[in-house]
Amino acid sequence: MNTYLCIDLKSFYASVECVERGLDPMTANLVVADPERSEKTICLAVSTAMKALGVKNRCRVFEIPKNIEYIMAEPRMQKYIDYAAEIYGIYLRYVSKDDIHVYSIDEAFLDVTPYLPHYHLTAKEMAEMLMGKVFEEVGVRAACGIGSNLYLAKIALDITAKHAEDFIGELDEESYKAALWRHQPLTDFWRVGAGTANTLAQRYIFTMEDIANADEEMLYRLFGVDAELLIDHAWGREPVTIADIKAYKPKTNSLTSGQVLMRDYTFDEAKIVLKEMLDQMCLDMVEKELTAGSVTVQIGYSNSLDMPPAKGTASLSAHTNSNLVIIPAVMKLYDRIMERDKLIRRLNICCNNVLADTGERQLSLFEEDTEEIDRNKKLQKAVLSVKKKYGKNSVLKGLDLEEAATARERNRQIGGHKSGEK
């Protein structure tokens, strides 16, 4: 039987900010949020002490009770990445990278099956050792789920570890059924969202035990192939291993980029931002030596408008990463699908059917001047070189200086939040 650990860094961003200030993450009242944004902004993290006072993680600033005194720390995403890398380095001292799956910046799965006899440790002892090393060397506390498969390790972390004094939970298929088969709400379980739970509730299914005993044909009618996962998890089963995850190769690849605008944008203003996003995506593909066969855009209108987003795909005459080809094609699509008099709040682009750039190009009667495209590609590579050496804002286009442009600000962010670097 395999043994997996799922280690989570408790209130990670908030814990890092506490450590940087010499504070105890378990007792200090601290939230990570951008003070330059409105009170409606979401807190990226709240400290463990704040959670103990009833403040929910990912709440909005205005939802924090006024009687609670706390420190507001500006997000420093690069700092959190650096801490996560240091913690990953600790894991690597004891476990091969082939047996580690990084699930998110603050959470990782470890297959410790072959290491327990090697270190002469039980699963719990190894969890305690790794958690202790992280706290001793980095100052961040962790919680851990131990399971006989990846799913049970995750559930042991999410549901049982948080109630344990040592922040460690442990499950196998039998203890899972004994302890959690009747646990509510269903949304506490991994991959069971509110929509799934509501659909099941309409059929008087409220627990994992109810799912396990439900008519399987009915579940497949409701959820399609996802029913198989739901049924397996109801019984505490999970056939996928870390080795399977490492070996997975997708049939097709894509690159995506999106942003939520800080205010409602007009048709022309949003067009500027879309051009910036496309230009950056083209640079990313040049840097990674990739090309795309088409580009899909989804534009969300203002929250005040009860309108579905505008969607469309611009097909390209051949695979390319040239901004001279991609931007005009998408701008033509944008002009065609958008309601010009409506305000815009969200922009998303997706480069589809992404392939390695072989350097070969199939010519067509409708393609732009190939020499110009080749010259432009050299220019793109030169721009990348300068940005890499001197920073993303070291080279800007006139477009980026427009009042509505967002590229300069986004270049100082990671994941839509301040990187902490100047």
C-alpha positions in Angstrom: 0.0 0.0 0.0 1.3 3.4 -0.9 1.6 6.3 1.6 1.2 9.9 0.5 1.7 13.2 2.4 -0.1 16.3 1.4 1.6 19.2 3.1 0.0 22.7 3.3 1.7 25.8 4.5 -0.7 27.4 6.9 -2.0 30.9 5.8 1.2 31.0 3.7 1.3 34.6 2.5 0.3 36.0 5.9 2.8 33.7 7.6 5.6 35.0 5.4 4.7 38.5 6.2 4.6 37.7 9.9 8.0 36.0 9.7 9.5 39.0 7.9 8.3 41.2 10.8 9.5 38.9 13.5 5.9 38.1 14.5 4.4 34.7 15.4 2.1 33.7 12.6 -0.1 31.8 15.1 -0.8 34.9 17.3 -0.4 38.0 15.2 -3.4 39.7 13.5 -2.3 40.3 9.9 -4.0 40.3 6.5 -2.3 40.5 3.1 -4.2 43.0 0.9 -3.3 45.9 -1.3 -4.0 49.2 0.7 -4.1 51.1 -2.6 -7.2 49.3 -3.6 -10.7 49.9 -2.2 -12.2 48.1 0.8 -13.9 45.8 -1.7 -10.5 44.2 -2.5 -10.0 40.6 -1.5 -7.6 39.6 1.2 -5.1 37.2 -0.3 -4.5 35.7 3.1 -5.4 36.2 6.8 -3.2 35.0 9.6 -4.2 31.9 11.7 -5.0 34.2 14.6 -7.4 36.2 12.5 -9.1 33.0 11.4 -9.5 32.1 15.1 -11.4 35.3 15.5 -13.9 34.3 12.8 -12.3 36.2 9.9 -12.7 34.0 6.7 -9.8 33.5 4.3 -10.2 35.3 1.0 -12.7 37.8 2.6 -13.0 41.4 1.5 -11.4 44.1 3.6 -14.7 45.7 4.5 -15.9 42.3 5.9 -13.3 42.3 8.7 -15.1 43.3 12.0 -14.2 46.9 12.9 -13.3 45.9 16.5 -10.3 43.8 15.3 -7.0 45.5 15.2 -4.7 44.1 12.5 -1.7 44.8 10.3 -2.4 45.1 6.6 0.6 43.9 4.6 1.0 44.8 0.9 1.3 41.7 -1.3 4.9 40.7 -2.2 4.4 37.8 -4.6 8.1 37.4 -5.5 8.9 37.1 -1.8 6.3 34.2 -1.4 7.7 32.5 -4.5 11.2 32.7 -2.9 9.9 31.2 0.4 8.1 28.4 -1.5 11.3 27.6 -3.4 13.3 27.4 -0.2 10.7 25.0 1.4 10.7 22.9 -1.8 14.4 22.6 -1.3 13.9 21.2 2.1 11.6 18.5 0.7 14.2 17.7 -1.9 16.8 16.8 0.8 14.6 13.8 1.8 12.4 13.0 -1.2 13.3 12.8 -4.9 11.6 15.4 -7.2 10.1 12.4 -9.1 8.1 11.7 -5.9 6.9 15.3 -5.3 3.9 16.9 -7.1 3.7 20.7 -6.4 0.0 21.3 -6.3 0.1 25.0 -5.6 2.6 27.6 -4.2 1.7 26.5 -0.7 0.8 22.8 -1.1 2.6 19.7 -2.3 2.0 15.9 -2.5 4.9 13.6 -1.6 4.9 9.8 -2.2 6.9 8.7 0.8 6.3 4.9 0.3 9.9 4.0 -0.4 11.4 6.5 2.1 9.7 5.3 5.3 11.8 2.1 5.6 14.9 3.9 4.5 14.6 6.5 7.2 13.0 4.0 9.7 10.1 6.4 10.3 6.3 6.0 10.3 4.3 8.2 8.0 3.4 10.5 10.9 7.0 10.7 12.1 8.1 11.7 8.6 5.4 14.3 8.4 6.4 15.7 11.8 10.1 15.8 10.7 9.4 17.7 7.4 7.0 20.1 9.1 9.5 20.7 11.9 12.3 21.4 9.4 10.1 23.9 7.5 9.3 25.7 10.8 12.8 25.6 12.1 14.5 26.9 9.0 11.8 29.1 7.4 9.5 30.0 10.3 6.3 28.9 8.6 4.0 26.4 10.2 2.5 23.6 8.1 -0.4 21.1 8.3 -0.3 17.6 6.7 -2.7 15.0 5.5 -1.5 11.3 5.3 -3.4 9.0 3.0 -3.2 5.6 1.2 -3.9 7.5 -2.0 -3.6 11.1 -3.2 -7.3 11.8 -2.6 -7.3 10.6 0.9 -4.1 12.5 1.7 -5.9 15.7 0.4 -9.1 15.0 2.4 -7.0 14.2 5.6 -5.4 17.6 5.2 -8.6 19.6 4.3 -11.0 18.1 6.8 -9.2 16.2 9.6 -5.8 17.9 10.0 -7.3 21.3 10.8 -9.0 19.8 13.9 -5.9 18.0 15.2 -3.6 19.5 17.8 -0.6 18.5 15.8 -2.2 19.6 12.5 -1.8 16.1 11.1 -4.7 13.9 9.8 -4.4 10.4 8.5 -6.9 8.3 6.5 -7.2 5.0 4.6 -10.3 3.7 2.9 -11.8 2.2 6.0 -11.1 5.1 8.4 -12.4 7.5 5.7 -15.7 5.7 5.6 -15.9 5.5 9.4 -15.1 9.1 10.0 -16.3 11.1 7.0 -18.9 9.1 5.1 -21.6 11.2 6.8 -19.7 14.4 7.0 -21.5 17.5 5.8 -21.4 19.8 3.9 -20.3 18.0 0.8 -18.4 21.1 -0.4 -15.7 20.4 2.2 -14.6 17.5 -0.1 -12.1 18.2 -2.9 -13.7 18.9 -6.3 -17.2 19.1 -4.9 -18.4 22.6 -5.7 -21.6 24.3 -4.8 -23.2 23.5 -8.2 -22.5 19.8 -7.8 -23.7 19.8 -4.2 -27.0 21.6 -5.1 -27.6 19.1 -8.0 -27.1 16.2 -5.6 -29.3 17.8 -2.9 -32.2 18.0 -5.3 -32.0 14.1 -5.4 -31.7 14.0 -1.5 -28.0 13.1 -1.7 -26.2 15.0 1.1 -23.2 12.8 2.1 -20.5 10.7 0.5 -22.3 7.6 1.9 -25.4 8.8 -0.1 -23.3 9.1 -3.2 -21.7 5.6 -2.7 -25.2 4.1 -2.4 -26.8 6.1 -5.2 -27.9 4.8 -8.6 -24.7 5.0 -10.8 -26.7 5.4 -14.0 -28.4 8.4 -12.5 -25.1 9.9 -11.5 -23.7 9.4 -15.0 -26.7 11.1 -16.5 -26.2 14.1 -14.2 -22.4 14.5 -14.4 -21.2 12.5 -17.5 -17.7 11.1 -17.2 -17.1 13.2 -14.0 -19.5 10.7 -12.2 -16.7 8.1 -12.3 -14.5 10.4 -10.2 -17.3 11.3 -7.8 -18.1 7.6 -7.3 -14.5 6.6 -6.7 -14.0 9.4 -4.2 -17.2 8.5 -2.4 -15.6 5.1 -1.7 -12.2 6.7 -0.9 -10.6 5.4 -4.1 -8.1 7.2 -6.3 -6.1 5.2 -8.9 -3.9 8.1 -10.1 -0.4 8.2 -8.7 2.3 10.9 -8.7 4.1 8.8 -11.4 0.9 9.0 -13.5 0.9 12.8 -13.1 4.5 13.1 -14.1 4.0 10.9 -17.2 0.9 12.7 -18.4 1.2 14.3 -21.9 -1.8 16.4 -23.1 -3.0 15.9 -26.6 -3.1 19.6 -27.3 -1.6 22.6 -25.6 -2.7 26.2 -25.1 -1.5 29.5 -23.5 -3.9 31.8 -21.7 -3.9 35.3 -20.3 -6.6 37.3 -18.6 -7.3 40.3 -16.4 -10.1 41.9 -14.6 -10.0 45.7 -15.2 -10.0 48.0 -12.2 -13.0 50.0 -13.6 -15.4 49.8 -16.6 -13.6 50.4 -19.9 -15.1 51.7 -23.1 -14.8 49.8 -26.4 -11.7 51.8 -27.5 -10.0 51.6 -24.1 -10.4 47.9 -23.8 -9.0 47.5 -27.3 -5.7 49.1 -26.1 -5.5 46.6 -23.2 -6.2 43.7 -25.5 -3.4 44.8 -27.9 -1.0 44.9 -24.9 -2.0 41.4 -23.8 -1.6 40.0 -27.3 1.8 41.7 -27.7 3.0 40.2 -24.4 1.6 36.8 -25.4 3.5 36.9 -28.7 6.7 37.7 -26.8 6.1 34.8 -24.4 5.7 32.4 -27.4 8.9 33.7 -29.0 10.7 33.2 -25.7 9.4 29.7 -25.3 9.8 28.9 -29.0 6.1 28.2 -29.5 3.5 29.0 -32.2 -0.3 29.1 -32.2 -2.8 28.0 -34.8 -5.7 30.3 -33.6 -6.6 32.7 -30.8 -9.8 32.7 -28.8 -11.0 35.8 -27.0 -13.7 36.2 -24.3 -14.7 39.7 -23.3 -16.8 40.2 -20.2 -19.1 43.3 -20.1 -19.5 45.5 -17.0 -21.0 43.9 -13.9 -23.8 46.3 -14.2 -24.9 44.8 -17.5 -26.8 41.5 -17.5 -25.1 40.3 -20.6 -23.2 37.1 -21.5 -19.5 37.6 -22.5 -18.6 38.1 -26.2 -16.6 35.1 -27.5 -14.9 34.3 -30.8 -11.9 32.7 -32.4 -9.5 34.2 -34.9 -8.0 31.5 -37.2 -4.5 32.1 -38.5 -3.4 31.2 -42.0 -0.4 29.2 -40.5 1.1 28.6 -37.1 2.9 31.7 -35.9 4.0 33.8 -32.9 4.3 37.0 -34.8 2.5 40.0 -33.4 2.3 41.4 -37.0 0.0 38.5 -37.8 -1.8 37.7 -34.5 -2.7 41.3 -33.4 -4.5 42.3 -36.6 -6.4 39.0 -36.8 -7.7 39.4 -33.3 -8.5 43.1 -33.6 -10.6 42.3 -36.7 -12.4 39.7 -34.5 -12.8 42.2 -31.7 -14.4 44.7 -33.9 -16.8 42.1 -35.2 -18.0 40.5 -32.0 -18.2 43.5 -29.5 -21.1 45.7 -28.7 -19.4 49.1 -29.2 -21.6 51.1 -26.8 -21.3 48.7 -23.9 -18.7 49.0 -21.0 -16.2 46.2 -20.5 -14.6 44.7 -17.3 -12.9 41.4 -18.2 -10.5 40.3 -20.9 -9.3 36.8 -21.6 -7.3 35.4 -24.5 -6.2 31.8 -25.3 -3.7 30.8 -27.9 -4.9 27.4 -29.2 -3.2 24.3 -30.6 0.2 25.5 -29.5 3.2 23.7 -31.1 7.0 24.0 -31.0 8.4 26.6 -33.4 10.3 24.5 -35.9 11.4 27.6 -37.9 9.5 26.3 -40.9 6.7 28.3 -42.4 4.0 27.4 -44.9 3.5 30.3 -47.2 0.2 31.5 -48.6 -1.0 34.2 -51.0 -2.5 36.1 -48.1 0.4 36.1 -45.7 2.3 39.3 -44.8 5.8 40.0 -46.2 8.0 37.1 -44.9 11.1 39.3 -44.7 9.3 41.8 -42.5 8.1 39.0 -40.2 11.6 37.7 -39.9 13.0 41.1 -39.1 10.2 41.6 -36.5 11.1 38.3 -34.9 14.7 39.4 -34.4 13.3 42.6 -32.9 11.1 40.6 -30.5 14.1 38.6 -29.4 16.1 41.8 -28.8 13.3 43.2 -26.7 13.1 40.0 -24.7 16.9 40.2 -24.1 16.7 43.8 -22.8 13.6 43.1 -20.6 15.3 40.0 -19.1 18.4 42.1 -18.2 16.8 45.4 -17.1 13.2 44.6 -16.2 9.9 44.2 -18.0 9.3 48.0 -18.1 12.7 48.7 -19.6 11.2 48.6 -23.1 7.7 50.1 -23.7 5.6 50.9 -26.7 3.7 54.1 -27.2 0.6 52.0 -26.7 1.7 51.3 -23.1 1.8 55.0 -22.3 -1.9 55.5 -23.1 -4.1 56.5 -20.1 -6.1 53.3 -20.3 -3.1 51.0 -20.7 -2.3 48.5 -18.0 0.9 46.8 -19.1 3.3 49.0 -17.0 1.4 48.2 -13.8 1.0 44.5 -14.7 4.7 44.2 -15.4 5.2 45.0 -11.7 2.8 42.2 -10.7 2.8 38.4 -10.4 -0.6 36.7 -10.8 -2.3 40.0 -10.8 -0.8 41.1 -7.5 2.2 43.3 -6.6 5.4 41.4 -6.8 7.1 43.5 -4.1 9.9 44.4 -6.5 10.5 48.0 -7.5 
